[in-house]
Amino acid sequence: MGGSESALPNRVNLVCGANFALVRSGNGDCPLDTKPGPALLANVADRSHHSAKWYIKVEGDNHDKQGRPVMCIIRNDHHPQRSVRAGTPVIADDATWTADHRWLFEYVDERRKTDSIGAAFYLTSLRNFPDKNYLTVDEKSFKLVMQTAKPSITWEFYDADRQNTDDDSEQDMASVLTSGGSAYPGTLNNDEAKGLSSLGIQQYDGLIEEALHTRGRTIDESREYTAYGHFLETGKSLGEDVVVSEDRSLLSAAIALFGPSSNFRQRLTDRTKKESTLSPVQAVHGAPWCGVGTARFVAIVPVLGKRPYEEDFRIVLACTDDVPVAFGFQVTAKLAIGFPVGDFLTEVIHIFTQKDKDSPVVMKSVGLAQQGRHQEAAYTGMTEQRVKFIALVQDVLTKKAGGAEEPAEAEAAPVEEEAQDTSGSKRELLKETAKKVRKQAGSILALNWCMGGCAPGTATAENHRAPGTQPDSRRVATN
């Protein structure tokens, strides 16, 4: 639709919760998917691609007093056009329109901070009318779902054919934004705001410690992030503050490390894409200045072999007129060792700051290690690994976007064979195995993905037996 009967453009992008863009990735009649909304909107080619463009067809005069559509068919722009159909799963098909294809808009008249078109809205199906079935996105799985309860996040329209105002709109924002023209400290200028959108979060107008109060638990709710204040009070500095870039703005550095075109996170895993699973950065609902993400892969543990490794992180950008702009990057991880050792929990925080547009970007790192006999060894390992992390950050920031390469395919390290049970006692062998792993608790900190040696976090109910450690990216010596 479009023209005089509606304020909507001819083709729109549909984004849920500011994070999830509705797309039709398959061919023919197929289930619908989501893609990261900020990254899609920041790229002209992605935003205008037929898979992400939608035509809002209104039957008759189904508009409210403000001329907004209240009931419609949502059709994908790829010909032959298929229409969104409610169900499990939610699909797009070319069947004759039924109640499953008709959608009601429930507008939320509130002030918006995004560049969306019109008011935000809930999307409900006529499938079981007058009962309501809402279309929304599960924020943990990123999947489209139908539910009877009103969702906590709303949908928004964006102009699918809007062009960037930059001379080279297709260029990655990380390579466009340099320290020149920066408005730091203070509010962002237009180019910086666009770059921040490509990063997937918004600026927090306040202090970094206030911004980090958001999203206190991991995405799966299994672990808590250690509070920023607790890091400063009881944590240990992992080294002197270090300059990581002389010629980038802090925002440009953040985009180079975590933007949609960056493979910095992949390089940190020291694994290929086939060997690891990285989720995109997603803004937290209700706190769009906080982005979260995950990494999952398999680590090799001496004697025990392959073990699952899980990592969650959060990023925030805080900016005020009184203090330097700050970018926070906090990581919490779990290595599931299992019997007889338990889970190893790790945590670290890196804070990047820049005093003004002519100043360098500086990074400080603080870690926490569980109290006990291995605490100092753990801090030593973390400090050593921070050196490697700094080198990787500096390497990325001295290259143009996309300059870094994905880790090459590598043969999987062989799983160490179980030692011969010369004592004839399985129980004694298990005790000896546990002793070996615990002995290395302060030194198994060589996993590149752990952001420079994330140290053991505060002890929790699931790990009272030994301090947490980091596994080596391939193999740890057992001497």
C-alpha positions as a Python dict, from the first residue, in 0.01 Angstrom:
ca = {
    (1, 'M'): (0, 0, 0),
    (2, 'G'): (105, 361, 9),
    (3, 'G'): (5, 692, -141),
    (4, 'S'): (-247, 933, 6),
    (5, 'E'): (-440, 673, 205),
    (6, 'S'): (-150, 595, 437),
    (7, 'A'): (157, 747, 595),
    (8, 'L'): (344, 426, 522),
    (9, 'P'): (585, 399, 228),
    (10, 'N'): (521, 146, -45),
    (11, 'R'): (751, -112, 112),
    (12, 'V'): (847, -147, 477),
    (13, 'N'): (1074, -343, 704),
    (14, 'L'): (904, -497, 1007),
    (15, 'V'): (1120, -498, 1320),
    (16, 'C'): (1021, -645, 1656),
    (17, 'G'): (1165, -519, 1983),
    (18, 'A'): (1416, -300, 1793),
    (19, 'N'): (1625, -615, 1742),
    (20, 'F'): (1449, -866, 1515),
    (21, 'A'): (1372, -796, 1150),
    (22, 'L'): (1108, -1017, 984),
    (23, 'V'): (1251, -1194, 678),
    (24, 'R'): (1158, -1468, 434),
    (25, 'S'): (1485, -1650, 377),
    (26, 'G'): (1349, -1962, 206),
    (27, 'N'): (1188, -2026, -130),
    (28, 'G'): (825, -2095, -210),
    (29, 'D'): (592, -2157, 83),
    (30, 'C'): (829, -2155, 379),
    (31, 'P'): (867, -2066, 748),
    (32, 'L'): (965, -1708, 826),
    (33, 'D'): (1282, -1607, 1008),
    (34, 'T'): (1436, -1311, 1185),
    (35, 'K'): (1764, -1128, 1131),
    (36, 'P'): (1937, -876, 1359),
    (37, 'G'): (1734, -558, 1311),
    (38, 'P'): (2001, -290, 1372),
    (39, 'A'): (2248, -452, 1132),
    (40, 'L'): (1983, -495, 861),
    (41, 'L'): (1860, -136, 889),
    (42, 'A'): (2215, -1, 877),
    (43, 'N'): (2286, -169, 542),
    (44, 'V'): (2101, -41, 233),
    (45, 'A'): (2140, -367, 41),
    (46, 'D'): (2003, -577, 327),
    (47, 'R'): (1720, -339, 408),
    (48, 'S'): (1602, -319, 47),
    (49, 'H'): (1644, -690, -29),
    (50, 'H'): (1316, -856, -128),
    (51, 'S'): (1343, -1104, 158),
    (52, 'A'): (1313, -823, 414),
    (53, 'K'): (1063, -597, 229),
    (54, 'W'): (692, -618, 306),
    (55, 'Y'): (382, -479, 135),
    (56, 'I'): (98, -383, 372),
    (57, 'K'): (-225, -451, 182),
    (58, 'V'): (-540, -303, 335),
    (59, 'E'): (-875, -453, 232),
    (60, 'G'): (-1146, -189, 214),
    (61, 'D'): (-1138, 105, 453),
    (62, 'N'): (-973, -61, 750),
    (63, 'H'): (-803, 248, 890),
    (64, 'D'): (-828, 429, 1223),
    (65, 'K'): (-909, 801, 1267),
    (66, 'Q'): (-546, 887, 1207),
    (67, 'G'): (-544, 704, 875),
    (68, 'R'): (-333, 416, 1000),
    (69, 'P'): (-408, 60, 884),
    (70, 'V'): (-579, -151, 1149),
    (71, 'M'): (-635, -473, 954),
    (72, 'C'): (-429, -596, 663),
    (73, 'I'): (-254, -869, 469),
    (74, 'I'): (126, -869, 503),
    (75, 'R'): (285, -973, 175),
    (76, 'N'): (651, -1039, 102),
    (77, 'D'): (801, -837, -185),
    (78, 'H'): (950, -1141, -360),
    (79, 'H'): (728, -1241, -656),
    (80, 'P'): (511, -1433, -659),
    (81, 'Q'): (418, -1251, -340),
    (82, 'R'): (342, -1477, -48),
    (83, 'S'): (150, -1366, 259),
    (84, 'V'): (228, -1408, 629),
    (85, 'R'): (15, -1684, 777),
    (86, 'A'): (-35, -1744, 1150),
    (87, 'G'): (45, -2088, 1286),
    (88, 'T'): (325, -2301, 1422),
    (89, 'P'): (552, -2230, 1253),
    (90, 'V'): (461, -1888, 1113),
    (91, 'I'): (495, -1915, 736),
    (92, 'A'): (451, -1724, 412),
    (93, 'D'): (236, -1895, 148),
    (94, 'D'): (33, -1818, -165),
    (95, 'A'): (-288, -1990, -48),
    (96, 'T'): (-626, -1821, -65),
    (97, 'W'): (-649, -1564, 213),
    (98, 'T'): (-820, -1677, 531),
    (99, 'A'): (-838, -1547, 887),
    (100, 'D'): (-488, -1689, 931),
    (101, 'H'): (-360, -1432, 680),
    (102, 'R'): (-533, -1129, 831),
    (103, 'W'): (-362, -922, 1097),
    (104, 'L'): (-475, -651, 1336),
    (105, 'F'): (-251, -363, 1448),
    (106, 'E'): (-280, -252, 1812),
    (107, 'Y'): (-94, 79, 1822),
    (108, 'V'): (100, 195, 2124),
    (109, 'D'): (94, 573, 2129),
    (110, 'E'): (418, 652, 2304),
    (111, 'R'): (717, 868, 2227),
    (112, 'R'): (973, 681, 2016),
    (113, 'K'): (1351, 731, 2007),
    (114, 'T'): (1409, 538, 1685),
    (115, 'D'): (1370, 653, 1324),
    (116, 'S'): (1077, 418, 1271),
    (117, 'I'): (762, 527, 1088),
    (118, 'G'): (461, 604, 1306),
    (119, 'A'): (376, 443, 1636),
    (120, 'A'): (487, 104, 1759),
    (121, 'F'): (224, -171, 1761),
    (122, 'Y'): (132, -524, 1863),
    (123, 'L'): (49, -763, 1580),
    (124, 'T'): (-246, -999, 1635),
    (125, 'S'): (-395, -1265, 1412),
    (126, 'L'): (-766, -1307, 1333),
    (127, 'R'): (-713, -1681, 1354),
    (128, 'N'): (-918, -1730, 1673),
    (129, 'F'): (-1098, -1398, 1679),
    (130, 'P'): (-1224, -1255, 1914),
    (131, 'D'): (-951, -1429, 2116),
    (132, 'K'): (-613, -1273, 2051),
    (133, 'N'): (-306, -1448, 1914),
    (134, 'Y'): (-2, -1222, 1913),
    (135, 'L'): (291, -1256, 1675),
    (136, 'T'): (620, -1184, 1851),
    (137, 'V'): (980, -1306, 1881),
    (138, 'D'): (1127, -1527, 2152),
    (139, 'E'): (1422, -1320, 2274),
    (140, 'K'): (1623, -1628, 2371),
    (141, 'S'): (1584, -1836, 2056),
    (142, 'F'): (1523, -1543, 1812),
    (143, 'K'): (1232, -1744, 1667),
    (144, 'L'): (889, -1616, 1566),
    (145, 'V'): (618, -1738, 1800),
    (146, 'M'): (243, -1703, 1847),
    (147, 'Q'): (112, -1645, 2200),
    (148, 'T'): (-210, -1543, 2373),
    (149, 'A'): (-45, -1318, 2634),
    (150, 'K'): (44, -964, 2530),
    (151, 'P'): (417, -958, 2443),
    (152, 'S'): (670, -744, 2626),
    (153, 'I'): (806, -608, 2296),
    (154, 'T'): (635, -428, 2007),
    (155, 'W'): (672, -406, 1629),
    (156, 'E'): (775, -102, 1423),
    (157, 'F'): (767, 0, 1057),
    (158, 'Y'): (1082, 122, 878),
    (159, 'D'): (1113, 255, 525),
    (160, 'A'): (1266, -32, 326),
    (161, 'D'): (1370, 193, 38),
    (162, 'R'): (1527, 471, 243),
    (163, 'Q'): (1877, 554, 122),
    (164, 'N'): (2170, 647, 346),
    (165, 'T'): (2281, 1007, 321),
    (166, 'D'): (2650, 912, 315),
    (167, 'D'): (2833, 948, -16),
    (168, 'D'): (2918, 581, 2),
    (169, 'S'): (2621, 424, 182),
    (170, 'E'): (2743, 71, 123),
    (171, 'Q'): (3070, 126, 307),
    (172, 'D'): (3097, -32, 647),
    (173, 'M'): (3045, 226, 918),
    (174, 'A'): (3351, 103, 1103),
    (175, 'S'): (3574, 226, 820),
    (176, 'V'): (3381, 552, 776),
    (177, 'L'): (3382, 667, 1137),
    (178, 'T'): (3718, 802, 1252),
    (179, 'S'): (3803, 1036, 1533),
    (180, 'G'): (3758, 1337, 1307),
    (181, 'G'): (3432, 1522, 1372),
    (182, 'S'): (3355, 1328, 1688),
    (183, 'A'): (3122, 1494, 1936),
    (184, 'Y'): (3277, 1312, 2234),
    (185, 'P'): (3220, 1361, 2515),
    (186, 'G'): (2850, 1436, 2495),
    (187, 'T'): (2575, 1349, 2249),
    (188, 'L'): (2655, 1172, 1924),
    (189, 'N'): (2650, 1342, 1586),
    (190, 'N'): (2444, 1198, 1300),
    (191, 'D'): (2719, 979, 1153),
    (192, 'E'): (2806, 843, 1495),
    (193, 'A'): (2441, 766, 1568),
    (194, 'K'): (2420, 566, 1244),
    (195, 'G'): (2737, 380, 1331),
    (196, 'L'): (2601, 298, 1674),
    (197, 'S'): (2287, 158, 1510),
    (198, 'S'): (2504, -81, 1307),
    (199, 'L'): (2661, -195, 1633),
    (200, 'G'): (2316, -294, 1757),
    (201, 'I'): (2285, -68, 2063),
    (202, 'Q'): (2211, 291, 2155),
    (203, 'Q'): (2411, 539, 2358),
    (204, 'Y'): (2347, 549, 2733),
    (205, 'D'): (2329, 905, 2862),
    (206, 'G'): (2508, 857, 3191),
    (207, 'L'): (2791, 674, 3363),
    (208, 'I'): (2924, 334, 3260),
    (209, 'E'): (2850, 186, 3603),
    (210, 'E'): (2485, 289, 3568),
    (211, 'A'): (2460, 136, 3221),
    (212, 'L'): (2604, -194, 3346),
    (213, 'H'): (2325, -234, 3599),
    (214, 'T'): (2115, -354, 3305),
    (215, 'R'): (2076, -722, 3218),
    (216, 'G'): (2218, -868, 3538),
    (217, 'R'): (2190, -1229, 3416),
    (218, 'T'): (2300, -1420, 3109),
    (219, 'I'): (2061, -1478, 2819),
    (220, 'D'): (1965, -1824, 2945),
    (221, 'E'): (1927, -1684, 3300),
    (222, 'S'): (2172, -1944, 3436),
    (223, 'R'): (2440, -1706, 3566),
    (224, 'E'): (2471, -1354, 3702),
    (225, 'Y'): (2717, -1093, 3584),
    (226, 'T'): (2933, -960, 3865),
    (227, 'A'): (2833, -599, 3936),
    (228, 'Y'): (3069, -335, 3802),
    (229, 'G'): (3112, -186, 4148),
    (230, 'H'): (3212, -526, 4287),
    (231, 'F'): (3475, -559, 4014),
    (232, 'L'): (3633, -230, 4117),
    (233, 'E'): (3613, -300, 4491),
    (234, 'T'): (3735, -659, 4509),
    (235, 'G'): (3882, -737, 4167),
    (236, 'K'): (4243, -709, 4064),
    (237, 'S'): (4385, -500, 3784),
    (238, 'L'): (4529, -720, 3510),
    (239, 'G'): (4788, -462, 3412),
    (240, 'E'): (4840, -95, 3344),
    (241, 'D'): (4599, 92, 3120),
    (242, 'V'): (4709, 53, 2759),
    (243, 'V'): (4649, 252, 2439),
    (244, 'V'): (4477, 33, 2180),
    (245, 'S'): (4423, 296, 1908),
    (246, 'E'): (4574, 636, 1832),
    (247, 'D'): (4360, 734, 1535),
    (248, 'R'): (4010, 591, 1585),
    (249, 'S'): (3719, 727, 1782),
    (250, 'L'): (3604, 493, 2057),
    (251, 'L'): (3280, 427, 1869),
    (252, 'S'): (3472, 337, 1554),
    (253, 'A'): (3685, 99, 1759),
    (254, 'A'): (3376, -64, 1912),
    (255, 'I'): (3222, -115, 1567),
    (256, 'A'): (3547, -262, 1432),
    (257, 'L'): (3544, -513, 1717),
    (258, 'F'): (3174, -596, 1747),
    (259, 'G'): (2996, -460, 1437),
    (260, 'P'): (2814, -687, 1190),
    (261, 'S'): (3111, -692, 949),
    (262, 'S'): (3371, -775, 1213),
    (263, 'N'): (3519, -1121, 1267),
    (264, 'F'): (3699, -1019, 1586),
    (265, 'R'): (3481, -1250, 1797),
    (266, 'Q'): (3546, -1538, 1559),
    (267, 'R'): (3920, -1484, 1580),
    (268, 'L'): (3897, -1488, 1959),
    (269, 'T'): (3758, -1841, 1952),
    (270, 'D'): (4064, -1963, 1759),
    (271, 'R'): (3817, -2183, 1576),
    (272, 'T'): (3641, -2183, 1242),
    (273, 'K'): (3272, -2110, 1199),
    (274, 'K'): (3207, -2482, 1166),
    (275, 'E'): (3366, -2543, 1503),
    (276, 'S'): (3184, -2269, 1694),
    (277, 'T'): (2845, -2100, 1722),
    (278, 'L'): (2833, -1723, 1779),
    (279, 'S'): (2505, -1538, 1824),
    (280, 'P'): (2467, -1183, 1688),
    (281, 'V'): (2472, -889, 1927),
    (282, 'Q'): (2116, -816, 2040),
    (283, 'A'): (1999, -508, 2230),
    (284, 'V'): (1821, -580, 2558),
    (285, 'H'): (1451, -497, 2553),
    (286, 'G'): (1383, -191, 2762),
    (287, 'A'): (1755, -107, 2772),
    (288, 'P'): (1870, -60, 2410),
    (289, 'W'): (2210, 71, 2521),
    (290, 'C'): (2302, -280, 2641),
    (291, 'G'): (2388, -549, 2386),
    (292, 'V'): (2426, -919, 2466),
    (293, 'G'): (2560, -1220, 2281),
    (294, 'T'): (2688, -1575, 2324),
    (295, 'A'): (2952, -1818, 2202),
    (296, 'R'): (2938, -2198, 2217),
    (297, 'F'): (3203, -2452, 2121),
    (298, 'V'): (3396, -2754, 2245),
    (299, 'A'): (3718, -2729, 2447),
    (300, 'I'): (3975, -3001, 2510),
    (301, 'V'): (4050, -3078, 2876),
    (302, 'P'): (4347, -3294, 2977),
    (303, 'V'): (4256, -3657, 3048),
    (304, 'L'): (3884, -3582, 3028),
    (305, 'G'): (3878, -3492, 2658),
    (306, 'K'): (3608, -3280, 2491),
    (307, 'R'): (3389, -3061, 2711),
    (308, 'P'): (3122, -2799, 2621),
    (309, 'Y'): (3222, -2436, 2665),
    (310, 'E'): (2962, -2156, 2700),
    (311, 'E'): (3024, -1785, 2706),
    (312, 'D'): (2792, -1486, 2747),
    (313, 'F'): (2892, -1122, 2716),
    (314, 'R'): (2737, -778, 2737),
    (315, 'I'): (2852, -448, 2587),
    (316, 'V'): (2745, -91, 2669),
    (317, 'L'): (2838, 256, 2547),
    (318, 'A'): (2802, 538, 2801),
    (319, 'C'): (2858, 907, 2733),
    (320, 'T'): (2813, 1225, 2938),
    (321, 'D'): (2943, 1580, 2924),
    (322, 'D'): (3134, 1542, 3250),
    (323, 'V'): (3336, 1223, 3201),
    (324, 'P'): (3511, 1055, 2906),
    (325, 'V'): (3301, 834, 2680),
    (326, 'A'): (3328, 471, 2791),
    (327, 'F'): (3264, 134, 2627),
    (328, 'G'): (3224, -166, 2857),
    (329, 'F'): (3277, -529, 2758),
    (330, 'Q'): (3202, -790, 3025),
    (331, 'V'): (3231, -1167, 2980),
    (332, 'T'): (3113, -1458, 3191),
    (333, 'A'): (3189, -1816, 3087),
    (334, 'K'): (3138, -2175, 3194),
    (335, 'L'): (3343, -2480, 3107),
    (336, 'A'): (3142, -2793, 3193),
    (337, 'I'): (3416, -3024, 3320),
    (338, 'G'): (3172, -3259, 3489),
    (339, 'F'): (3257, -3533, 3738),
    (340, 'P'): (3483, -3537, 3932),
    (341, 'V'): (3580, -3168, 3909),
    (342, 'G'): (3263, -2971, 3836),
    (343, 'D'): (3206, -2655, 3631),
    (344, 'F'): (3471, -2385, 3592),
    (345, 'L'): (3323, -2031, 3596),
    (346, 'T'): (3520, -1736, 3459),
    (347, 'E'): (3468, -1362, 3437),
    (348, 'V'): (3648, -1043, 3330),
    (349, 'I'): (3563, -687, 3231),
    (350, 'H'): (3739, -452, 2987),
    (351, 'I'): (3664, -78, 2986),
    (352, 'F'): (3762, 134, 2683),
    (353, 'T'): (3770, 513, 2730),
    (354, 'Q'): (3849, 823, 2526),
    (355, 'K'): (3879, 1169, 2680),
    (356, 'D'): (3807, 1366, 2361),
    (357, 'K'): (3823, 1333, 1984),
    (358, 'D'): (4197, 1399, 1976),
    (359, 'S'): (4284, 1152, 2251),
    (360, 'P'): (4373, 785, 2207),
    (361, 'V'): (4144, 498, 2299),
    (362, 'V'): (4265, 346, 2626),
    (363, 'M'): (4172, 7, 2775),
    (364, 'K'): (4177, -115, 3135),
    (365, 'S'): (4102, -470, 3249),
    (366, 'V'): (3987, -604, 3585),
    (367, 'G'): (3936, -967, 3682),
    (368, 'L'): (3806, -1170, 3972),
    (369, 'A'): (3950, -1497, 4098),
    (370, 'Q'): (3792, -1726, 4351),
    (371, 'Q'): (3962, -1711, 4688),
    (372, 'G'): (4185, -2003, 4772),
    (373, 'R'): (4529, -2143, 4711),
    (374, 'H'): (4503, -2101, 4333),
    (375, 'Q'): (4390, -1739, 4333),
    (376, 'E'): (4730, -1578, 4271),
    (377, 'A'): (4817, -1833, 4002),
    (378, 'A'): (4485, -1752, 3833),
    (379, 'Y'): (4559, -1378, 3836),
    (380, 'T'): (4903, -1448, 3690),
    (381, 'G'): (4749, -1647, 3407),
    (382, 'M'): (4489, -1378, 3341),
    (383, 'T'): (4756, -1109, 3325),
    (384, 'E'): (4961, -1310, 3075),
    (385, 'Q'): (4660, -1376, 2853),
    (386, 'R'): (4563, -1008, 2856),
    (387, 'V'): (4883, -939, 2662),
    (388, 'K'): (4757, -1165, 2380),
    (389, 'F'): (4413, -1004, 2393),
    (390, 'I'): (4563, -655, 2360),
    (391, 'A'): (4769, -765, 2060),
    (392, 'L'): (4459, -896, 1884),
    (393, 'V'): (4257, -581, 1959),
    (394, 'Q'): (4535, -359, 1826),
    (395, 'D'): (4571, -576, 1516),
    (396, 'V'): (4199, -542, 1438),
    (397, 'L'): (4196, -167, 1499),
    (398, 'T'): (4490, -104, 1267),
    (399, 'K'): (4317, -279, 977),
    (400, 'K'): (4023, -178, 766),
    (401, 'A'): (3692, -347, 831),
    (402, 'G'): (3699, -706, 711),
    (403, 'G'): (4078, -711, 691),
    (404, 'A'): (4115, -985, 949),
    (405, 'E'): (4071, -1341, 835),
    (406, 'E'): (3874, -1621, 990),
    (407, 'P'): (4084, -1886, 1163),
    (408, 'A'): (4195, -2146, 912),
    (409, 'E'): (4046, -2491, 918),
    (410, 'A'): (4246, -2701, 1159),
    (411, 'E'): (4247, -3063, 1249),
    (412, 'A'): (4084, -3131, 1581),
    (413, 'A'): (4331, -3199, 1858),
    (414, 'P'): (4326, -3563, 1954),
    (415, 'V'): (4154, -3644, 2279),
    (416, 'E'): (4410, -3762, 2528),
    (417, 'E'): (4368, -4129, 2598),
    (418, 'E'): (4272, -4238, 2945),
    (419, 'A'): (4572, -4330, 3156),
    (420, 'Q'): (4642, -4698, 3229),
    (421, 'D'): (4480, -4805, 3555),
    (422, 'T'): (4793, -4971, 3690),
    (423, 'S'): (4660, -4960, 4046),
    (424, 'G'): (4365, -5175, 3947),
    (425, 'S'): (4131, -4926, 4116),
    (426, 'K'): (3899, -4703, 3908),
    (427, 'R'): (3830, -4493, 4214),
    (428, 'E'): (4199, -4415, 4260),
    (429, 'L'): (4227, -4321, 3893),
    (430, 'L'): (3940, -4073, 3927),
    (431, 'K'): (4098, -3920, 4235),
    (432, 'E'): (4427, -3880, 4051),
    (433, 'T'): (4251, -3724, 3752),
    (434, 'A'): (4073, -3471, 3973),
    (435, 'K'): (4402, -3386, 4145),
    (436, 'K'): (4571, -3320, 3809),
    (437, 'V'): (4299, -3085, 3685),
    (438, 'R'): (4276, -2899, 4017),
    (439, 'K'): (4652, -2858, 4026),
    (440, 'Q'): (4632, -2669, 3696),
    (441, 'A'): (4334, -2460, 3807),
    (442, 'G'): (4541, -2144, 3824),
    (443, 'S'): (4721, -2191, 3495),
    (444, 'I'): (4471, -2324, 3240),
    (445, 'L'): (4394, -1974, 3119),
    (446, 'A'): (4503, -1979, 2755),
    (447, 'L'): (4169, -1973, 2575),
    (448, 'N'): (4186, -1678, 2334),
    (449, 'W'): (3811, -1637, 2319),
    (450, 'C'): (3802, -1547, 2688),
    (451, 'M'): (3888, -1191, 2603),
    (452, 'G'): (4246, -1206, 2716),
    (453, 'G'): (4224, -1460, 2993),
    (454, 'C'): (3891, -1425, 3174),
    (455, 'A'): (3955, -1521, 3531),
    (456, 'P'): (3749, -1739, 3758),
    (457, 'G'): (3443, -1559, 3875),
    (458, 'T'): (3295, -1554, 4220),
    (459, 'A'): (3214, -1901, 4350),
    (460, 'T'): (2859, -2020, 4306),
    (461, 'A'): (2654, -2311, 4431),
    (462, 'E'): (2751, -2516, 4127),
    (463, 'N'): (3126, -2490, 4189),
    (464, 'H'): (3269, -2514, 4537),
    (465, 'R'): (3540, -2766, 4467),
    (466, 'A'): (3804, -2575, 4279),
    (467, 'P'): (3876, -2230, 4139),
    (468, 'G'): (3756, -2178, 3780),
    (469, 'T'): (4005, -2185, 3500),
    (470, 'Q'): (4019, -2129, 3128),
    (471, 'P'): (4090, -2420, 2893),
    (472, 'D'): (4359, -2389, 2632),
    (473, 'S'): (4221, -2332, 2284),
    (474, 'R'): (4357, -2666, 2171),
    (475, 'R'): (4536, -2862, 2444),
    (476, 'V'): (4674, -2806, 2793),
    (477, 'A'): (4988, -2978, 2908),
    (478, 'T'): (4941, -3221, 3193),
    (479, 'N'): (5281, -3187, 3349),
}
